[in-house]
C-alpha cells in the first residue's frame, strides 16, 4: 500500500500453498498448467497423502472448491483428528512420510508467524507454547492441531462457521489437556477468552465456553 501498488494473486494468504504445488510439479517434471484441477498429478498426490494420513479411501468422497481454487475433500472430523495425530506421532508412517511430518512440525515451531500472521490465534498460541502444539485455522469454523508431546490430534468444526468460537474451543481443549502452564495461560488470557469492547473501548464481556461445556 505504501508503494502505491495494487495487490494481485501473489498477495493472497494462500499464495505460499500454491507456490508449493507448483514447486512439486516443476521438481517432478509435471506440467504446471491446470495444477489446481482434481485430476492433475499434484492434486492426486495430495489425495494420496490425505488417504494415508486419514486412513480413508477418498476417491469417492464429497468434493468442493476452496476459496483459493483448489479441490477440497470431505473428511469426517474423527479421521481429520487421526491425521493430525499421525502428524504429531508419525511412528506408523513410512520413513519418508515420518521425516516430512517432523520437518513440518519443526518449521511451524520455528516460525509460527508464517503459519497465519499478525494477531492470529494459532500464531499467538504457538509463539508462547513452542513445540507443544502445532495448529492451524481453517475456513468456516474449522480448526486442527497436532500435539507432539501427547501424540494426539484435534479437529474442531463449529456448526455456524464462526472462527472466534473455534478459537475459544481450541484454547479450552489445550487447557483441558494441560498443555498450557499457568504462566502461559496468563500471557494468553486475552487470546483464550477474547474481550468484547464497545465503541469507546470499554470491555463489556468476554467470549468464553458455555457454562454447561463438558470440559
C-alpha positions as CSV (number, residue, x, y, z in Angstrom):
1,X,0.0,0.0,0.0
2,X,2.8,2.4,0.8
3,X,4.3,1.8,-2.6
4,X,1.0,2.5,-4.3
5,X,0.8,-0.9,-5.9
6,X,-2.4,-2.8,-6.3
7,X,-2.3,-6.4,-4.8
8,X,-2.5,-9.3,-7.1
9,X,-2.9,-13.1,-6.6
10,X,0.6,-13.4,-5.1
11,X,-0.6,-11.3,-2.1
12,X,-3.3,-13.8,-1.3
13,X,-2.9,-15.6,2.1
14,X,-2.9,-19.0,0.2
15,X,-0.2,-17.9,-2.3
16,X,2.5,-19.9,-0.4
17,X,0.5,-23.1,-0.7
18,X,0.1,-22.6,-4.4
19,X,3.8,-21.9,-4.7
20,X,4.4,-25.3,-3.0
21,X,2.0,-27.0,-5.5
22,X,3.9,-25.5,-8.4
23,X,7.3,-26.3,-6.9
24,X,6.5,-30.0,-6.7
25,X,5.2,-30.0,-10.3
26,X,8.4,-28.4,-11.6
27,X,10.6,-30.7,-9.4
28,X,8.9,-33.8,-10.8
29,X,8.7,-32.6,-14.4
30,X,4.9,-32.3,-14.5
31,X,3.0,-29.7,-16.4
32,X,2.2,-26.6,-14.3
33,X,-0.9,-25.8,-16.3
34,X,-4.1,-27.0,-14.6
35,X,-2.3,-27.7,-11.3
36,X,-5.4,-26.8,-9.3
37,X,-7.6,-29.4,-11.0
38,X,-8.6,-32.5,-9.2
39,X,-7.2,-34.8,-12.0
40,X,-3.8,-33.1,-12.0
41,X,-0.9,-35.2,-10.7
42,X,-0.2,-32.5,-7.9
43,X,-3.7,-32.9,-6.6
44,X,-3.8,-36.6,-7.0
45,X,-0.5,-36.8,-5.0
46,X,-2.2,-34.7,-2.2
47,X,-5.2,-37.0,-2.3
48,X,-2.9,-40.0,-1.7
49,X,-1.2,-38.3,1.2
50,X,-4.6,-37.5,2.7
51,X,-5.7,-41.1,2.4
52,X,-2.5,-42.3,4.1
53,X,-2.9,-39.8,7.0
54,X,-6.7,-40.2,7.5
55,X,-6.9,-43.9,6.9
56,X,-9.7,-43.4,4.4
57,X,-10.3,-44.2,0.7
58,X,-11.2,-40.7,-0.6
59,X,-11.7,-41.3,-4.3
60,X,-15.5,-41.2,-3.9
61,X,-15.5,-38.6,-1.0
62,X,-17.5,-35.4,-1.4
63,X,-15.5,-32.7,-3.2
64,X,-15.7,-28.9,-3.4
65,X,-13.6,-26.0,-4.4
66,X,-11.6,-24.0,-1.8
67,X,-11.7,-20.2,-1.7
68,X,-8.3,-20.1,-3.5
69,X,-9.4,-22.5,-6.2
70,X,-8.1,-25.9,-5.2
71,X,-10.1,-29.1,-4.7
72,X,-11.2,-29.8,-1.1
73,X,-12.1,-33.3,0.1
74,X,-14.9,-34.1,2.6
75,X,-13.3,-35.8,5.7
76,X,-15.0,-36.8,8.9
77,X,-13.8,-35.0,12.0
78,X,-12.5,-38.2,13.6
79,X,-10.3,-39.0,10.7
80,X,-9.1,-35.5,10.4
81,X,-8.1,-35.7,14.1
82,X,-6.3,-39.0,13.3
83,X,-4.4,-37.4,10.5
84,X,-3.2,-34.7,13.0
85,X,-2.3,-37.4,15.5
86,X,-0.2,-39.1,12.8
87,X,1.5,-35.7,12.2
88,X,2.2,-35.4,15.9
89,X,3.4,-39.0,16.2
90,X,4.3,-40.5,12.8
91,X,5.6,-43.8,14.2
92,X,3.3,-45.9,12.0
93,X,4.1,-44.0,8.8
94,X,6.7,-44.9,6.2
95,X,10.1,-43.3,6.9
96,X,9.9,-40.7,4.2
97,X,6.5,-39.5,5.4
98,X,7.5,-39.6,9.0
99,X,10.6,-37.4,8.2
100,X,8.3,-35.0,6.4
101,X,6.0,-34.8,9.3
102,X,8.9,-34.0,11.6
103,X,10.1,-31.3,9.3
104,X,6.7,-29.7,9.1
105,X,6.3,-29.6,12.9
106,X,9.8,-28.2,13.3
107,X,9.1,-25.5,10.8
108,X,5.8,-24.5,12.4
109,X,7.5,-24.3,15.8
110,X,10.5,-22.3,14.5
111,X,8.4,-19.7,12.6
112,X,4.8,-19.6,14.0
113,X,4.3,-16.1,12.4
114,X,4.4,-17.8,8.9
115,X,1.6,-20.1,9.9
116,X,-1.0,-17.4,10.0
117,X,0.4,-13.9,10.6
118,X,-0.2,-10.9,12.8
119,X,-2.8,-11.2,15.5
120,X,-4.0,-14.7,14.5
121,X,-4.9,-17.2,17.3
122,X,-2.7,-20.1,16.1
123,X,0.3,-17.9,15.6
124,X,-0.1,-16.2,19.0
125,X,-0.5,-19.5,20.9
126,X,2.4,-21.3,19.2
127,X,4.6,-18.3,19.8
128,X,4.0,-18.8,23.5
129,X,3.8,-22.6,23.9
130,X,6.5,-23.6,21.4
131,X,6.8,-27.2,20.3
132,X,4.0,-28.5,22.4
133,X,1.3,-27.5,19.9
134,X,1.2,-27.2,16.1
135,X,-2.1,-25.8,15.0
136,X,-3.8,-24.1,12.0
137,X,-7.0,-22.3,11.4
138,X,-9.3,-23.4,8.6
139,X,-12.3,-21.9,6.9
140,X,-15.9,-21.8,8.2
141,X,-15.2,-22.6,11.9
142,X,-12.6,-25.4,11.3
143,X,-9.5,-25.7,13.5
144,X,-7.0,-28.5,13.7
145,X,-4.0,-29.2,15.9
146,X,-1.2,-31.7,16.3
147,X,0.0,-32.3,19.9
148,X,3.5,-33.9,19.7
149,X,4.1,-34.3,23.4
150,X,0.9,-36.3,23.7
151,X,0.8,-38.0,20.3
152,X,-2.7,-36.7,19.8
153,X,-4.6,-34.8,17.2
154,X,-7.5,-32.3,17.5
155,X,-10.1,-31.4,14.9
156,X,-12.9,-28.9,15.6
157,X,-15.8,-27.7,13.5
158,X,-18.2,-25.1,14.7
159,X,-21.6,-25.6,13.1
160,X,-22.4,-22.0,12.4
161,X,-18.9,-21.4,10.8
162,X,-17.7,-18.8,13.2
163,X,-13.9,-18.6,13.7
164,X,-13.9,-17.0,17.1
165,X,-15.9,-19.8,18.6
166,X,-13.5,-22.4,17.1
167,X,-10.6,-20.5,18.7
168,X,-12.1,-20.4,22.1
169,X,-12.9,-24.1,21.9
170,X,-9.4,-24.9,20.8
171,X,-8.0,-22.9,23.7
172,X,-10.1,-24.8,26.2
173,X,-9.1,-28.1,24.7
174,X,-5.4,-27.2,25.2
175,X,-6.1,-26.2,28.8
176,X,-8.1,-29.4,29.4
177,X,-5.2,-31.4,28.2
178,X,-2.8,-29.4,30.5
179,X,-0.7,-28.2,27.6
180,X,-0.6,-24.6,28.9
181,X,1.2,-23.7,32.1
182,X,-0.3,-21.1,34.4
183,X,2.2,-18.5,33.2
184,X,1.4,-19.3,29.5
185,X,-2.4,-19.1,30.2
186,X,-1.9,-15.7,31.8
187,X,0.1,-14.4,28.9
188,X,-2.6,-15.7,26.5
189,X,-5.6,-14.6,28.6
190,X,-6.9,-12.2,26.0
191,X,-6.4,-14.8,23.3
192,X,-8.0,-17.7,25.0
193,X,-11.1,-15.7,26.1
194,X,-11.0,-12.5,24.0
195,X,-12.6,-9.4,25.4
196,X,-15.6,-7.8,23.7
197,X,-15.3,-4.0,23.6
198,X,-17.8,-1.3,22.8
199,X,-17.2,1.8,20.6
200,X,-15.3,3.7,23.2
201,X,-13.0,0.7,24.0
202,X,-14.8,-0.3,27.3
203,X,-14.7,-4.1,27.9
204,X,-18.3,-5.3,28.1
205,X,-17.7,-9.0,28.2
206,X,-15.6,-11.9,27.0
207,X,-16.0,-14.7,24.5
208,X,-15.9,-17.9,26.6
209,X,-17.0,-21.5,26.7
210,X,-20.7,-22.1,27.6
211,X,-21.3,-22.9,31.3
212,X,-22.5,-26.4,30.5
213,X,-19.5,-27.4,28.5
214,X,-18.2,-30.9,29.3
215,X,-14.7,-29.6,29.9
